[in-house]
Amino acid sequence: MVQAMFGNAGIARDNDALREDGLSSLGFVIFCLYTFVLIGRPQDYIPALVPLRPALVITIVTLVVTMLKSGRARAGESPSTETKLYALFFAILCVGIPFSIYRSQSFNFVILGYVVNLAYYLVFLRHVDRIERLKRVMVVVTLSALVLNLVWLAQGSFTSGRYSGGSRMFDPNDIAFVEVSILSLGVSILLGRYRAISKMIALSTILSGMLLTLYSGSRGGLLALMAWFLLFLALPVAGASKWRKLTAVSVVVSLAVWNADKINLDRYLTLTRLQDDYNVSDEFGRAEIWMTGLRALMERPLTGVGADCFMEAVGLQRAREGRTEKWQAPHNSYVQVATESGVFGGMVFLVLIGTCLANFSRLRRRDITSQGEVAGHATLFLIGFVSLIVASLFLSQGYSMQFTLYFALSAALRRIAASVTSEPNQGAGLGAS
């Protein structure tokens, strides 16, 4: 039944994996619930869940069950490059805590907050060790995003020409970031061999996500969306012929025209007049924020100002320079990470991103007759990750779960590709059997 739903991935399995790590194992089911909590964030729209700390609780439960139920690690298997770099990045954040301008704030952020991202990454690699599981997790992520989209559409409203989802966690710019990051996973499901219900979920997620992105008025989100479609049109994608690609573009254009009265076109058009934008010329615009943050970094180049302390650092830096003391978010993930973790931390973060890009690019060129499914997913993950990188140029999302998800997708796909055997009958495409 599983093979009929998801296709035969041709992955070599040993007896221990068959006994202890089956697709229906308790550990994997809880991991899927874990994914829903972290991506779908029910605590954001069900206030009663907030005091229960669902993200932290499900993290602990998943770790315990995973250790009890999962099979042993493969003999001789060494951590991937992504894992080594991500562990190093987390270690750098920890080392920076004693040198932070606000040690308690950095401690709470890293040890009680960002540790959830690291835990998810490690558990992801423990459970997602074959193509069937990867595809199931993609459905869970897409379903999680759909639930979040429906809540945002139901509870949100337009303010000053921009749509807000009514969430304390995500502003309009963040909403666009989330939607662009999930887009490739939904398209993978549409193009692959999945059940009809999974394709319906994916299509609903894509269409609602497109609407929210356009409604948000996020110029960074629009640039990221444009980058996604340019790469989608330019790169060969298994299962997507030229006419299918053009149809997809036509659907999005039609969706935009149909909802033109709700889209803040004037705001988007300011991209053609950047020289007049306050972000370029104003004392409190983004360009000045970035420069102020980098000056704060130069005063603490080794350790940075401490995780989650960018706003305070900018305010103090302004005061030292005799300017108005104003705390502001970085609005750039790379400036954010570098300023808070130091030059070395920023470099590790960029190398980790580059490693994932190189891995997706390498895997998408795999022999289509033996690893067509891996290559198909790698292509769409590459497109999605590039779009996420573009969106992150304008948002404070350096520690987001979306970055962690793509780091995990890269490491998992690397391992899956290494274990796939060459079987001429496997066929091409995202779900061939």
C-alpha positions as CSV (number, residue, x, y, z in Angstrom):
1,M,0.0,0.0,0.0
2,V,2.8,2.4,0.9
3,Q,4.6,1.6,-2.4
4,A,1.3,2.3,-4.3
5,M,1.0,5.7,-2.6
6,F,4.6,6.9,-2.7
7,G,6.5,4.7,-5.2
8,N,9.4,2.4,-4.7
9,A,12.4,4.4,-3.7
10,G,14.8,1.5,-4.2
11,I,16.4,2.1,-0.8
12,A,18.5,-0.7,0.8
13,R,17.2,-1.6,4.2
14,D,18.7,-3.9,6.8
15,N,16.8,-6.2,9.1
16,D,17.1,-3.8,12.1
17,A,15.5,-1.0,10.1
18,L,12.6,-3.2,9.0
19,R,12.0,-4.4,12.6
20,E,12.5,-1.2,14.5
21,D,11.9,1.7,12.2
22,G,8.9,0.9,10.1
23,L,6.8,3.6,8.5
24,S,4.0,3.1,11.1
25,S,6.3,3.3,14.2
26,L,5.3,5.3,17.2
27,G,8.4,7.4,16.9
28,F,7.6,8.5,13.4
29,V,4.0,9.3,14.2
30,I,5.1,11.5,17.1
31,F,7.7,13.1,14.9
32,C,5.0,14.0,12.4
33,L,3.0,15.6,15.2
34,Y,6.2,17.4,16.3
35,T,6.5,18.8,12.8
36,F,2.9,20.0,12.8
37,V,3.4,21.8,16.1
38,L,6.6,23.6,14.9
39,I,5.3,24.5,11.4
40,G,1.6,24.8,11.9
41,R,2.0,26.5,15.3
42,P,-1.4,25.8,16.9
43,Q,-0.2,27.7,20.0
44,D,-0.5,30.9,18.0
45,Y,-4.2,30.7,17.4
46,I,-5.3,28.6,20.4
47,P,-4.4,30.8,23.4
48,A,-5.0,28.0,25.9
49,L,-2.0,26.1,24.6
50,V,0.5,28.9,25.3
51,P,1.1,28.2,29.0
52,L,1.6,24.6,28.2
53,R,4.7,25.4,26.1
54,P,3.7,22.8,23.4
55,A,6.9,23.3,21.3
56,L,9.1,22.5,24.2
57,V,7.0,19.7,25.6
58,I,6.6,17.9,22.2
59,T,10.4,18.3,21.7
60,I,11.1,16.5,24.9
61,V,8.5,13.8,24.2
62,T,9.8,13.3,20.6
63,L,13.4,13.0,21.8
64,V,12.5,10.4,24.5
65,V,10.4,8.3,22.2
66,T,12.9,8.5,19.4
67,M,15.7,7.3,21.6
68,L,13.5,4.4,22.9
69,K,11.9,3.4,19.6
70,S,14.3,4.2,16.8
71,G,16.7,1.8,15.4
72,R,20.4,2.1,16.0
73,A,22.5,4.4,13.8
74,R,24.0,2.8,10.8
75,A,27.4,1.3,11.6
76,G,30.2,3.5,10.4
77,E,27.9,6.3,9.4
78,S,29.5,9.7,10.1
79,P,27.7,13.0,10.5
80,S,27.0,14.9,7.3
81,T,28.7,18.2,6.5
82,E,25.4,20.0,7.3
83,T,25.2,18.3,10.7
84,K,28.8,19.3,11.6
85,L,28.3,22.9,10.5
86,Y,24.9,23.2,12.3
87,A,26.3,21.8,15.5
88,L,29.2,24.2,15.2
89,F,26.8,27.1,14.7
90,F,24.8,26.2,17.8
91,A,28.0,25.8,19.8
92,I,29.1,29.3,18.7
93,L,25.8,30.7,19.9
94,C,26.3,28.9,23.3
95,V,29.9,30.2,23.6
96,G,28.7,33.7,23.0
97,I,26.2,33.7,25.9
98,P,28.7,34.8,28.6
99,F,29.9,37.7,26.4
100,S,26.4,38.8,25.4
101,I,25.3,42.4,26.2
102,Y,22.3,40.7,27.9
103,R,23.4,37.3,29.1
104,S,20.0,36.2,30.5
105,Q,18.2,37.1,27.3
106,S,20.7,35.2,25.1
107,F,20.6,32.2,27.5
108,N,16.9,32.0,27.3
109,F,16.9,32.4,23.6
110,V,19.5,29.8,22.8
111,I,19.1,27.2,25.6
112,L,15.3,27.4,26.0
113,G,14.3,28.4,22.5
114,Y,16.7,27.8,19.6
115,V,17.6,24.4,21.0
116,V,14.2,23.3,19.7
117,N,15.5,23.9,16.2
118,L,18.6,21.8,16.8
119,A,16.6,19.0,18.3
120,Y,14.2,19.0,15.4
121,Y,17.1,18.9,12.9
122,L,18.6,15.9,14.7
123,V,15.3,14.0,15.1
124,F,14.5,14.7,11.4
125,L,17.6,12.9,10.3
126,R,16.9,10.0,12.7
127,H,13.5,9.4,11.2
128,V,13.7,10.6,7.6
129,D,16.1,8.0,6.2
130,R,14.2,6.9,3.1
131,I,12.3,8.5,0.3
132,E,8.9,7.3,1.6
133,R,9.4,9.0,4.9
134,L,10.6,12.2,3.2
135,K,7.5,12.3,1.2
136,R,5.2,11.7,4.1
137,V,6.9,14.5,6.1
138,M,6.4,16.8,3.1
139,V,2.7,16.1,3.2
140,V,2.7,16.9,6.9
141,V,4.6,20.2,6.4
142,T,2.2,21.2,3.6
143,L,-0.9,20.3,5.7
144,S,0.6,22.3,8.6
145,A,1.0,25.3,6.4
146,L,-2.5,24.9,5.0
147,V,-4.0,25.0,8.6
148,L,-2.0,28.1,9.3
149,N,-3.1,29.7,6.1
150,L,-6.8,29.1,6.8
151,V,-6.5,30.5,10.2
152,W,-4.7,33.6,8.9
153,L,-7.4,34.1,6.2
154,A,-10.2,33.6,8.8
155,Q,-8.8,35.8,11.5
156,G,-6.7,38.4,9.6
157,S,-7.6,41.8,8.2
158,F,-6.3,44.6,6.0
159,T,-4.5,47.4,7.8
160,S,-3.1,50.3,5.8
161,G,-3.4,48.3,2.6
162,R,-1.5,45.3,4.0
163,Y,-2.9,42.0,5.2
164,S,-2.1,40.8,8.7
165,G,-3.0,37.3,9.8
166,G,-3.8,38.3,13.3
167,S,-0.7,36.6,14.7
168,R,1.6,38.0,17.3
169,M,4.3,35.8,15.9
170,F,4.2,36.8,12.2
171,D,3.8,40.2,10.7
172,P,2.8,40.6,7.0
173,N,6.5,40.3,5.9
174,D,6.9,37.1,7.9
175,I,3.7,35.7,6.4
176,A,5.2,36.1,2.9
177,F,8.4,34.5,4.0
178,V,6.6,31.4,5.4
179,E,4.6,31.0,2.2
180,V,7.5,31.2,-0.1
181,S,9.5,28.7,1.9
182,I,6.7,26.1,1.7
183,L,5.9,26.6,-2.0
184,S,8.4,24.1,-3.3
185,L,7.2,21.3,-1.1
186,G,3.6,21.8,-2.3
187,V,4.7,21.8,-5.9
188,S,6.7,18.6,-5.3
189,I,3.5,16.9,-4.1
190,L,1.5,18.1,-7.1
191,L,4.1,16.8,-9.5
192,G,4.8,13.5,-7.7
193,R,2.8,10.3,-7.3
194,Y,0.7,11.0,-4.2
195,R,-2.8,10.2,-3.3
196,A,-5.5,12.6,-4.5
197,I,-6.1,13.9,-1.0
198,S,-2.4,14.9,-0.7
199,K,-2.5,16.7,-4.0
200,M,-5.7,18.6,-2.9
201,I,-3.9,19.7,0.3
202,A,-0.9,20.8,-1.7
203,L,-3.0,22.8,-4.2
204,S,-5.0,24.4,-1.5
205,T,-1.8,25.4,0.4
206,I,-0.2,26.8,-2.8
207,L,-3.3,28.9,-3.8
208,S,-3.9,30.2,-0.3
209,G,-0.2,30.9,0.1
210,M,-0.1,32.9,-3.1
211,L,-3.0,35.0,-2.0
212,L,-1.5,35.7,1.4
213,T,1.8,36.6,-0.2
214,L,0.2,39.1,-2.5
215,Y,-2.1,40.5,0.2
216,S,0.9,41.0,2.6
217,G,2.4,43.8,0.6
218,S,5.8,42.4,1.4
219,R,8.2,43.7,-1.2
220,G,10.9,41.2,-0.1
221,G,8.3,38.5,-0.4
222,L,7.4,39.6,-3.9
223,L,11.1,39.5,-4.9
224,A,11.4,36.0,-3.4
225,L,8.3,34.9,-5.3
226,M,9.7,36.2,-8.5
227,A,13.0,34.4,-7.9
228,W,11.0,31.2,-7.3
229,F,9.2,31.4,-10.6
230,L,12.2,32.5,-12.6
231,L,14.1,29.4,-11.4
232,F,11.1,27.2,-11.9
233,L,10.9,28.4,-15.5
234,A,14.6,28.2,-16.1
235,L,15.5,24.8,-14.5
236,P,14.3,21.4,-15.8
237,V,11.9,20.0,-13.3
238,A,10.8,16.4,-13.5
239,G,7.1,16.2,-14.3
240,A,6.8,19.8,-15.3
241,S,6.7,20.4,-19.0
242,K,7.0,23.9,-20.5
243,W,3.2,24.2,-20.9
244,R,2.7,23.1,-17.3
245,K,5.1,25.8,-16.1
246,L,3.4,28.4,-18.2
247,T,0.0,27.3,-16.9
248,A,1.3,27.7,-13.4
249,V,2.4,31.2,-14.1
250,S,-0.9,32.0,-15.8
251,V,-2.8,30.8,-12.7
252,V,-0.8,33.0,-10.4
253,V,-1.3,36.0,-12.7
254,S,-5.0,35.3,-12.9
255,L,-5.2,35.0,-9.2
256,A,-3.5,38.4,-8.8
257,V,-5.8,40.1,-11.4
258,W,-8.9,38.6,-9.8
259,N,-7.9,40.0,-6.4
260,A,-6.4,43.2,-7.7
261,D,-8.6,45.4,-5.5
262,K,-7.0,43.8,-2.4
263,I,-3.4,44.0,-3.5
264,N,-1.4,47.1,-2.6
265,L,0.0,47.6,-6.1
266,D,1.4,51.1,-5.2
267,R,3.6,49.6,-2.5
268,Y,5.0,47.0,-4.9
269,L,5.7,49.7,-7.5
270,T,8.0,51.5,-5.0
271,L,10.5,48.8,-6.0
272,T,11.1,50.8,-9.2
273,R,11.8,54.0,-7.1
274,L,14.2,52.7,-4.5
275,Q,16.2,56.0,-4.5
276,D,13.1,57.7,-2.9
277,D,12.4,54.9,-0.4
278,Y,12.9,55.8,3.3
279,N,14.8,52.5,3.8
280,V,17.6,53.9,1.7
281,S,17.8,57.5,2.9
282,D,16.1,57.8,6.3
283,E,18.1,57.7,9.6
284,F,16.0,54.8,10.8
285,G,15.7,53.0,7.4
286,R,17.0,49.5,6.8
287,A,20.2,50.6,5.2
288,E,21.2,52.6,8.3
289,I,20.1,49.8,10.6
290,W,22.3,47.3,8.8
291,M,25.3,49.7,9.0
292,T,24.7,50.4,12.7
293,G,24.5,46.7,13.4
294,L,27.7,46.1,11.5
295,R,29.5,48.8,13.5
296,A,28.3,47.1,16.7
297,L,29.7,43.9,15.3
298,M,33.1,45.5,14.7
299,E,33.3,46.4,18.4
300,R,32.7,42.7,19.3
301,P,34.0,40.8,16.2
302,L,34.7,37.4,17.9
303,T,31.6,36.8,20.0
304,G,29.1,39.3,18.6
305,V,26.6,41.1,20.8
306,G,24.8,37.9,21.8
307,A,21.9,35.9,20.4
308,D,18.6,37.8,20.3
309,C,20.3,41.1,21.3
310,F,20.5,42.9,17.9
311,M,17.8,45.5,18.8
312,E,19.4,46.4,22.1
313,A,22.9,46.6,20.5
314,V,21.6,49.0,17.8
315,G,20.0,51.2,20.5
316,L,23.2,51.3,22.5
317,Q,25.4,51.9,19.4
318,R,23.2,54.8,18.5
319,A,23.6,56.3,22.0
320,R,27.4,55.9,21.9
321,E,27.4,57.7,18.6
322,G,25.3,60.6,20.0
323,R,22.2,59.7,18.0
324,T,18.6,59.0,19.0
325,E,18.6,55.7,21.0
326,K,16.1,53.6,19.1
327,W,15.8,49.8,19.3
328,Q,15.2,48.3,15.8
329,A,15.0,44.8,14.3
330,P,17.8,44.0,11.8
331,H,15.4,43.2,8.8
332,N,18.2,41.2,7.3
333,S,18.9,37.6,8.5
334,Y,22.6,37.6,7.6
335,V,23.3,40.9,9.3
336,Q,21.3,39.6,12.2
337,V,23.3,36.4,12.6
338,A,26.7,38.0,12.0
339,T,26.1,40.8,14.5
340,E,24.7,38.5,17.2
341,S,27.1,35.5,16.8
342,G,30.3,37.3,15.6
343,V,32.3,37.1,12.4
344,F,33.0,33.4,12.8
345,G,29.4,32.6,13.6
346,G,28.3,34.5,10.5
347,M,30.8,32.8,8.3
348,V,29.7,29.3,9.6
349,F,26.1,30.2,8.9
350,L,26.9,31.3,5.3
351,V,29.0,28.2,4.7
352,L,26.1,26.0,5.9
353,I,23.8,27.8,3.5
354,G,26.3,27.3,0.7
355,T,26.7,23.7,1.5
356,C,23.0,23.1,1.2
357,L,22.9,24.9,-2.1
358,A,25.8,22.9,-3.5
359,N,24.2,19.7,-2.3
360,F,20.8,20.4,-3.9
361,S,22.6,21.4,-7.1
362,R,24.7,18.3,-7.1
363,L,21.8,15.9,-6.4
364,R,19.5,17.5,-9.1
365,R,22.0,16.3,-11.7
366,R,21.9,12.7,-10.6
367,D,21.3,9.9,-13.2
368,I,17.5,10.2,-13.9
369,T,17.2,6.4,-14.5
370,S,18.4,5.4,-11.0
371,Q,17.8,8.5,-8.8
372,G,15.1,10.5,-10.7
373,E,13.0,10.9,-7.6
374,V,15.9,12.2,-5.6
375,A,16.9,14.6,-8.4
376,G,13.4,15.9,-8.8
377,H,13.1,16.8,-5.1
378,A,16.6,18.3,-5.1
379,T,15.6,20.6,-7.9
380,L,12.5,22.0,-6.2
381,F,14.3,22.2,-2.9
382,L,17.0,24.2,-4.6
383,I,14.4,26.6,-6.0
384,G,12.7,26.9,-2.6
385,F,15.9,27.5,-0.7
386,V,17.1,30.2,-3.1
387,S,13.8,31.9,-2.7
388,L,14.0,31.7,1.1
389,I,17.5,33.2,0.9
390,V,16.2,36.1,-1.1
391,A,13.3,36.7,1.3
392,S,15.8,36.6,4.2
393,L,17.7,39.6,2.9
394,F,14.8,41.7,4.1
395,L,13.7,39.9,7.2
396,S,14.9,39.0,10.7
397,Q,14.5,35.2,10.1
398,G,18.1,33.9,10.6
399,Y,17.0,31.5,13.4
400,S,13.7,30.5,11.8
401,M,12.4,27.0,11.6
402,Q,12.2,27.4,7.8
403,F,16.0,27.6,7.6
404,T,16.3,24.6,9.9
405,L,13.9,22.6,7.8
406,Y,16.0,23.2,4.6
407,F,19.2,22.3,6.4
408,A,17.5,19.0,7.4
409,L,16.1,18.4,3.9
410,S,19.6,18.8,2.5
411,A,21.2,16.4,5.0
412,A,18.4,13.8,4.7
413,L,18.4,13.9,0.9
414,R,22.2,13.5,0.8
415,R,21.9,10.3,2.9
416,I,18.9,9.0,0.9
417,A,20.8,9.6,-2.3
418,A,23.8,7.7,-1.0
419,S,21.7,4.7,-0.1
420,V,19.7,4.5,-3.3
421,T,20.7,1.6,-5.5
422,S,20.9,1.8,-9.3
423,E,17.7,0.1,-10.6
424,P,17.0,0.7,-14.3
425,N,13.3,0.1,-13.8
426,Q,12.9,2.8,-11.2
427,G,12.0,5.4,-13.7
428,A,12.1,9.2,-13.7
429,G,10.1,11.8,-12.0
430,L,9.2,12.9,-8.5
431,G,7.3,9.7,-7.7
432,A,8.0,7.1,-10.4
433,S,7.7,3.5,-9.6
